[in-house]
Each structure stands twice: as structure tokens, then as C-alpha cells.
Amino acid sequence: MRDGVPLPGTTPPVVLSQLAYRVFGPLRTDRVRAMLDCLGLAGLPADPVAVVAARHGVSTVTLNIWSKMLAAAGSRHPLPIELVTELARRTRTGEDHLGRVRAVGTFGLAAPRPPRAQPTFPPATAAPMSSRSDRAAAWVAGRILAAVGPLRMSTLHQAVTRARRARSRPLIASQQLASALRAIGATRDDRGLWRAPEGLAPPARYRALVAVAAGRDLTRQEMIDALRVAGYTEMSANMRKISSHPLIHRDGPNRFVLIGGDLSKS
């Protein structure tokens, strides 16, 4: 019986985020972050359960228990027809299919169909992904562009490299990143500036960090404080994000700024 209390969200990512906070409460945001990461809603496509568990310092058994708790609430959550339609549709090319399968399963529905097979010989203008790793890097870059606006490839590549090095992911060459960006719908204008795929929204914490720190020249401690205001834990901000967050650039001794402003260099 879907007799749960309705949530105000109207899209799967928003409802899942609200549901996670309802299930685990404001005092267990570590569980909320782990669940959103498992669902591919934390800035990267969904990874295997073992990878997500290791990233959050818990066992796969613990992560599976949390997932079942979330699914128990999701199976009781009332589903408007618009939400059911969005959940039930086939995954589009370039979308995170594993994340969608987990999201739909959380609501107790049948898994969506995978993307349609691509032609064996795509048109010459197509830019196919060379690997899942390249695809993940492209989505990181797309979210960066959605958060701070148009950037040159040099700035964007440095930002993606920072983020991937912190997660022990393979580094990507600029040419590979450009091809992967085209494949997810990003565009490059006649001034050499890359723009985010249409309709792509940046993560909430990216938006919050931009709102707090954009255009400011901050000390290390001030940037850590900005990260905390944006929603990162003190430990994460102080030990990892200050040096690996894709939006943050170290501009000199004890000087940190947010990337962006490439329009002024065109």
C-alpha cells in the first residue's frame, strides 16, 4: 500500500533526496550522502556497491541495509502519474542507466529498459564515448560548466583532473574529454568556450559554493568555511575538498578562488 506521506518533489532526483532525508534524518547526513552517491545523484554516475561503500568507509552489507531501508519507504511513497511516467521510460543514450535502475527499484517499480543500441557505424559527425571512464569525466565536466558557466578546455581539463585524482580514477587527455563532452551534448562556441549540455543542472552543493565564494579571493580557512556553508562536512572540506574540489583553484600561497571568468579572456 502506498500510504506514505507525500513529498513536495516532482522529479525522481528531488523526491529521492527528500526521501533519504526523511528516512535517515538530519543527524545522519552521512547515510544520506552514501545513498545519493549509490543512486548516482552525488555528482558522478552510479558505481558498483563495493566502490560506493569503500568511498564512504562502510561495508557493502551496511550499504545494502541502508538501501533496503530507503526502498521500504520508497515502496510506500505515493507516486503521481507524472513521476511514474518519468521513472518507467526507457533510459536515454548518455544517461546513467545503473543509477536509474536503482532509483526505480527504490520506488518498488520494474527496472527501466536500457538505452537503444547505437549504430555500428555512426555518422562521421558523431562523437562516441571511448570508455565508461571518459563518460564519467564528461559528466563531471558538464556539471562544472553548468555551475560556473562557459570555460576554455585548459581550465575545464584542470578541474576534471583535480576531481579524478582525488578519487583514484584514470586521468583523461584533453582530446578525449572534448570528444566525450560532445557525446553528452556539450558545445564549443567560436571563441573556444565550452558550454554545458542543455538542461543539465549542477549539483546543489556546487550551486551553493558558487553563491558563497564566486568572485572572492579567499584564504585556505575561508574557503574551507565556504565549503562547510555549501554543505560539505568539516572533515571533508578540510582534508580533501580544499585540494580536490573541481571548482576550487589554488591561486598562490594561502590564496584560493573559484574557477570561471573565461569569458573575459575571449
Backbone torsions as a table, in degrees:
resi	resn	phi	psi	omega
1	MET	NA	127.6	177.2
2	ARG	-87.7	75.4	-175.6
3	ASP	-108.3	17.0	178.7
4	GLY	-72.1	168.2	178.9
5	VAL	-78.2	125.7	-178.8
6	PRO	-59.7	152.2	175.5
7	LEU	-110.7	152.5	-174.6
8	PRO	-74.3	-13.6	-177.3
9	GLY	-64.0	153.5	-179.5
10	THR	-121.1	-5.6	177.9
11	THR	-122.2	152.7	-178.5
12	PRO	-53.4	-47.5	-179.0
13	PRO	-60.0	-42.1	-178.6
14	VAL	-67.1	-44.8	-179.0
15	VAL	-64.8	-40.6	179.4
16	LEU	-63.9	-40.2	177.5
17	SER	-63.3	-45.9	179.0
18	GLN	-63.5	-39.5	-179.9
19	LEU	-64.6	-41.3	179.8
20	ALA	-62.7	-42.5	178.6
21	TYR	-66.4	-35.6	178.0
22	ARG	-66.0	-42.8	-175.6
23	VAL	-70.7	-44.6	-172.5
24	PHE	-101.1	-12.9	174.1
25	GLY	76.6	164.0	-176.4
26	PRO	-67.8	-16.0	-178.4
27	LEU	-88.0	-9.1	-180.0
28	ARG	-123.0	53.7	179.4
29	THR	-66.0	-19.2	175.9
30	ASP	-63.2	-38.6	177.5
31	ARG	-70.2	-38.5	177.8
32	VAL	-60.1	-47.3	-179.2
33	ARG	-62.4	-41.0	179.9
34	ALA	-63.8	-41.7	-179.5
35	MET	-67.3	-42.4	178.8
36	LEU	-65.4	-37.0	176.2
37	ASP	-63.1	-44.0	179.9
38	CYS	-61.9	-32.5	-178.9
39	LEU	-87.5	2.1	-179.4
40	GLY	75.3	26.5	-177.0
41	LEU	-114.7	21.7	-177.7
42	ALA	-117.4	22.8	177.0
43	GLY	107.3	-12.4	178.4
44	LEU	-136.1	155.3	174.9
45	PRO	-59.7	156.2	-178.3
46	ALA	-59.9	136.3	177.2
47	ASP	-107.3	168.0	173.2
48	PRO	-55.8	151.2	-176.0
49	VAL	-56.3	-40.6	-178.3
50	ALA	-63.1	-36.9	179.8
51	VAL	-68.5	-44.3	179.7
52	VAL	-64.3	-42.3	-179.6
53	ALA	-60.5	-45.0	179.7
54	ALA	-63.4	-37.5	-179.2
55	ARG	-63.4	-30.3	-177.0
56	HIS	-104.9	7.1	174.4
57	GLY	69.6	32.1	177.2
58	VAL	-128.5	170.0	177.9
59	SER	-84.9	161.8	176.6
60	THR	-63.9	-32.4	178.3
61	VAL	-62.8	-45.3	179.4
62	THR	-62.6	-44.4	-179.0
63	LEU	-63.3	-38.7	178.6
64	ASN	-66.4	-36.2	177.6
65	ILE	-64.4	-44.0	178.4
66	TRP	-62.4	-40.2	179.7
67	SER	-62.1	-40.1	179.3
68	LYS	-67.5	-37.5	176.5
69	MET	-62.1	-42.5	179.5
70	LEU	-66.7	-41.1	-179.4
71	ALA	-66.8	-34.2	178.5
72	ALA	-61.4	-40.5	177.1
73	ALA	-73.2	-38.0	-179.5
74	GLY	-64.5	-35.4	-179.5
75	SER	-68.8	-17.0	178.6
76	ARG	-100.2	-7.1	-175.9
77	HIS	-74.0	129.7	177.4
78	PRO	-61.0	137.1	-176.1
79	LEU	-118.1	108.2	173.9
80	PRO	-61.1	155.4	-176.3
81	ILE	-60.2	-34.5	179.4
82	GLU	-64.3	-39.1	179.8
83	LEU	-69.5	-41.2	178.0
84	VAL	-61.7	-42.1	-180.0
85	THR	-61.2	-43.2	179.9
86	GLU	-66.5	-39.8	-179.3
87	LEU	-69.8	-36.2	-172.4
88	ALA	-83.0	-16.5	-175.5
89	ARG	-66.8	160.0	176.3
90	ARG	-65.6	142.2	176.3
91	THR	-65.7	134.0	179.8
92	ARG	-83.7	155.6	177.1
93	THR	-58.7	130.7	-179.2
94	GLY	94.7	-14.1	177.9
95	GLU	-81.3	162.5	179.2
96	ASP	-83.2	93.3	-174.6
97	HIS	-66.3	-42.7	179.9
98	LEU	-60.4	-42.1	177.7
99	GLY	-61.9	-40.2	179.3
100	ARG	-67.3	-39.4	178.1
101	VAL	-60.0	-44.5	179.7
102	ARG	-67.2	-38.7	-180.0
103	ALA	-64.4	-47.1	179.9
104	VAL	-63.7	-40.2	177.7
105	GLY	-63.2	-31.8	178.3
106	THR	-61.9	-31.3	177.9
107	PHE	-89.7	5.0	177.1
108	GLY	75.3	25.6	-179.6
109	LEU	-109.0	165.3	178.9
110	ALA	-67.8	146.2	-176.8
111	ALA	-63.0	143.7	177.4
112	PRO	-71.0	157.6	177.3
113	ARG	-73.2	147.6	179.9
114	PRO	-69.9	168.0	178.7
115	PRO	-59.4	153.4	176.5
116	ARG	-64.7	145.9	179.7
117	ALA	-63.3	138.2	178.8
118	GLN	-81.8	153.0	179.1
119	PRO	-59.0	146.7	179.1
120	THR	-63.4	-36.9	179.2
121	PHE	-121.4	87.3	-177.6
122	PRO	-67.3	161.3	177.3
123	PRO	-57.1	156.9	-177.2
124	ALA	-61.9	-24.7	-178.1
125	THR	-82.4	-11.0	-177.9
126	ALA	-72.8	152.9	179.1
127	ALA	-126.5	82.5	-175.4
128	PRO	-67.0	150.7	175.6
129	MET	-69.7	137.1	178.1
130	SER	-86.1	-20.6	179.1
131	SER	-165.5	165.1	176.3
132	ARG	-64.7	-32.9	178.6
133	SER	-63.3	-42.5	177.5
134	ASP	-63.2	-39.2	-179.6
135	ARG	-63.6	-42.6	178.2
136	ALA	-62.5	-41.6	178.8
137	ALA	-63.2	-38.5	-180.0
138	ALA	-63.8	-40.0	179.5
139	TRP	-69.5	-34.8	173.8
140	VAL	-60.4	-47.8	180.0
141	ALA	-62.3	-40.4	179.5
142	GLY	-61.7	-40.2	179.2
143	ARG	-69.6	-33.5	175.3
144	ILE	-62.2	-47.4	179.9
145	LEU	-62.4	-38.8	179.5
146	ALA	-65.8	-29.0	-177.2
147	ALA	-81.9	-41.8	-172.1
148	VAL	-114.3	-8.3	179.3
149	GLY	97.4	-173.6	-173.7
150	PRO	-58.7	140.3	179.9
151	LEU	-138.8	155.2	171.0
152	ARG	-77.9	157.0	-177.1
153	MET	-60.8	-36.6	-179.3
154	SER	-59.6	-44.5	179.3
155	THR	-67.4	-43.9	-177.1
156	LEU	-66.2	-42.1	-179.1
157	HIS	-64.3	-40.6	177.7
158	GLN	-62.4	-39.9	-179.0
159	ALA	-66.1	-44.7	178.8
160	VAL	-64.5	-39.7	178.9
161	THR	-60.8	-41.9	177.2
162	ARG	-59.2	-47.2	-176.3
163	ALA	-66.0	-41.5	-175.3
164	ARG	-75.6	-33.1	179.1
165	ARG	-63.9	-36.6	-179.1
166	ALA	-67.8	-25.8	-179.2
167	ARG	-101.9	13.3	178.8
168	SER	56.5	36.1	177.2
169	ARG	-95.8	154.4	179.3
170	PRO	-60.0	140.5	175.9
171	LEU	-74.0	160.8	-175.6
172	ILE	-130.1	139.2	178.1
173	ALA	-76.1	157.1	-178.4
174	SER	-58.5	-40.7	-178.3
175	GLN	-65.5	-40.0	177.0
176	GLN	-64.0	-42.3	-179.5
177	LEU	-63.4	-39.6	178.9
178	ALA	-62.5	-43.5	179.3
179	SER	-64.2	-43.0	-179.8
180	ALA	-66.3	-36.7	177.6
181	LEU	-63.2	-42.8	178.5
182	ARG	-61.3	-37.6	-176.8
183	ALA	-67.2	-26.7	178.9
184	ILE	-96.0	4.5	174.0
185	GLY	102.5	3.5	175.4
186	ALA	-71.6	153.9	-177.6
187	THR	-128.4	156.7	177.8
188	ARG	-121.6	124.4	-176.0
189	ASP	-86.5	-178.6	-174.3
190	ASP	-72.7	-5.5	175.0
191	ARG	-99.0	3.5	179.0
192	GLY	85.4	11.5	-178.7
193	LEU	-94.8	132.0	177.4
194	TRP	-87.9	141.3	-179.6
195	ARG	-124.2	147.9	-175.7
196	ALA	-65.3	152.1	173.4
197	PRO	-57.0	143.7	-178.5
198	GLU	-58.8	131.2	176.4
199	GLY	86.0	-5.5	-179.1
200	LEU	-77.0	126.0	-179.9
201	ALA	-101.6	140.8	178.5
202	PRO	-75.5	157.7	175.1
203	PRO	-58.7	151.2	-177.0
204	ALA	-58.9	-38.8	-178.3
205	ARG	-71.8	-28.8	173.4
206	TYR	-63.9	-46.7	179.5
207	ARG	-60.0	-42.9	-178.6
208	ALA	-65.4	-39.8	179.8
209	LEU	-65.5	-41.1	178.0
210	VAL	-62.4	-41.8	-179.3
211	ALA	-63.3	-33.2	-176.4
212	VAL	-85.0	-40.2	-166.6
213	ALA	-116.3	-7.8	-176.6
214	ALA	-59.6	134.0	176.7
215	GLY	78.1	7.2	-177.9
216	ARG	-111.7	144.6	175.3
217	ASP	-101.2	107.2	-169.8
218	LEU	-113.8	154.0	169.9
219	THR	-77.2	171.6	179.7
220	ARG	-58.3	-47.5	-178.3
221	GLN	-65.5	-37.1	178.6
222	GLU	-65.8	-37.4	177.7
223	MET	-70.5	-36.5	174.7
224	ILE	-60.9	-43.0	177.4
225	ASP	-62.1	-38.4	178.4
226	ALA	-65.2	-39.4	176.9
227	LEU	-62.1	-40.8	179.4
228	ARG	-65.6	-41.2	177.7
229	VAL	-62.7	-34.1	-179.2
230	ALA	-74.7	-10.3	174.6
231	GLY	119.1	0.3	178.0
232	TYR	-84.1	149.7	178.3
233	THR	-70.4	159.5	180.0
234	GLU	-60.5	-41.5	-179.5
235	MET	-64.9	-45.7	179.6
236	SER	-62.7	-44.4	-178.6
237	ALA	-63.1	-42.1	-173.1
238	ASN	-80.0	-34.0	-172.1
239	MET	-99.0	-27.2	-175.1
240	ARG	-130.3	-51.2	-170.9
241	LYS	-65.1	-30.6	-178.2
242	ILE	-62.5	-26.6	-178.9
243	SER	-110.5	-12.5	-175.0
244	SER	-122.2	-5.7	-178.6
245	HIS	-66.3	129.5	-175.0
246	PRO	-63.4	-21.3	-178.6
247	LEU	-87.9	-9.6	-173.1
248	ILE	-103.5	130.3	178.5
249	HIS	-120.2	129.8	175.9
250	ARG	-81.9	114.4	-170.9
251	ASP	-100.4	4.7	-179.4
252	GLY	156.6	-178.5	177.9
253	PRO	-57.5	116.3	178.9
254	ASN	56.6	34.6	177.4
255	ARG	-129.8	124.0	-177.9
256	PHE	-132.3	137.2	178.7
257	VAL	-136.7	164.9	172.1
258	LEU	-87.0	144.6	178.1
259	ILE	-69.1	164.5	179.3
260	GLY	131.8	-174.9	179.0
261	GLY	80.5	13.5	-179.4
262	ASP	-66.6	-19.8	177.7
263	LEU	-62.2	-31.5	-178.7
264	SER	-73.4	-11.7	-179.2
265	LYS	-98.6	-0.4	-176.5
266	SER	-80.4	NA	NA
